[in-house]
Amino acid sequence: MYLISAYFDEHVTKGLQRLIDNIAKKTGNTYMIENNVPPHLTISSFETRKPDNLKEEFMKLNKIGAGEINIFSIGQFLPYVMYATPVLDEYLMHLSNEVYDIFSVREDVTINRCYKPYNWFPHITLGKKLEKEQMIMAMRVLQTHFVPIKGKIVMVGLSQTNPHKDIIQFNI
């Protein structure tokens, strides 16, 4: 599987990483840290049979500029993920649509249904593979430490999953 993700300015990254670290410390679940998963917002998730020219397609995104992000809420995907979520504004919707338009025309690409236009729920994973009791502890951490964060998306990247491997990134 491949991901196209947005990365944040230093202020946002540090704030989100603090939450990831606090969840890991309180729950004992270090999945995010052990797997070197940086704070990011996945814009698209897809499978392909021909990964050889993904970089060329990805580079078409260089026309997208940096944009503001407002992270105002936390939530959970049951049974085992905690996340922060940004406001789905015009900038994020445009970013999602651009990525979809570039990759959906390829016959060898199958985009995950949760990353298609008007079906995408933007979220930033803070804890993953949490057991039931860890979910409760993680929510307590977020109730104590989460504050709304405003900043910028400054970079996009293409990566492969399982294990996570960055393929290419560039500043926007």
Secondary structure, DSSP 8 states (H G I E B T S, - for coil): -EEEEEEE-HHHHHHHHHHHHHHHHHH---HHHHTT--S-EEEEEEEES-GGGHHHHHGGGGG---EEEEEEEEEEETTTEEEEEE---HHHHHHHHHHHHHHHT-TTEEE-GGGSTTS----EEEEES--HHHHHHHHHHHHHH---EEEEEEEEEEEETTTTEEEEEEE-
